[in-house]
Amino acid sequence: MDDQETVSDELWARMEPLVPRKPRRFDHPVRRPVDDRAALNGILWVLVNDVPW
C-alpha cells in the first residue's frame, strides 16, 4: 500500500456513498470535522503497519 494514499480514488468512489453524512454541529462552529477519507486512511495505516492504538 502506498504511504500517501491507502484508499485509491476508484475504491473511495465506491465507498463514499456508504459513509453516513454527519449533521452540522452548531455547538462548535469553529471546529471542522476530519475528512472521512483521511480518517479511513489513518485507520488502515495503523492496521497495515501493526501499530498499537
C-alpha positions as CSV (number, residue, x, y, z in Angstrom):
1,M,0.0,0.0,0.0
2,D,1.2,3.5,-0.8
3,D,2.2,5.7,2.1
4,Q,0.5,8.7,0.7
5,E,-2.8,7.2,-0.4
6,T,-4.0,3.9,1.0
7,V,-7.5,4.3,-0.4
8,S,-7.4,4.7,-4.2
9,D,-9.7,7.1,-6.0
10,E,-11.6,4.2,-7.5
11,L,-12.1,2.5,-4.2
12,W,-13.2,5.7,-2.5
13,A,-15.7,6.4,-5.3
14,R,-17.3,3.1,-4.5
15,M,-17.1,3.5,-0.7
16,E,-18.1,7.2,-0.3
17,P,-21.9,6.6,-0.8
18,L,-21.8,4.1,2.1
19,V,-20.4,6.6,4.6
20,P,-23.2,8.3,6.5
21,R,-23.4,12.1,6.3
22,K,-22.8,13.9,9.5
23,P,-25.1,16.8,10.5
24,R,-23.6,20.2,11.0
25,R,-22.7,20.8,14.7
26,F,-23.8,24.3,15.8
27,D,-22.4,23.9,19.3
28,H,-18.8,24.0,18.0
29,P,-19.0,26.2,14.8
30,V,-15.2,26.7,14.5
31,R,-14.2,23.0,14.9
32,R,-14.1,21.3,11.5
33,P,-14.8,17.6,11.2
34,V,-12.0,15.3,10.0
35,D,-12.2,14.3,6.3
36,D,-13.7,10.8,6.1
37,R,-11.2,9.6,3.6
38,A,-8.3,10.8,5.7
39,A,-9.7,9.1,8.8
40,L,-10.1,5.8,6.8
41,N,-6.5,6.2,5.5
42,G,-5.3,6.6,9.1
43,I,-7.2,3.6,10.4
44,L,-5.9,1.4,7.5
45,W,-2.3,2.7,8.1
46,V,-2.5,1.6,11.7
47,L,-3.8,-1.8,10.8
48,V,-1.4,-2.4,7.9
49,N,1.7,-1.3,9.9
50,D,0.6,-3.2,13.1
51,V,0.9,0.0,15.2
52,P,-0.7,-0.3,18.7
53,W,-3.6,2.1,19.4
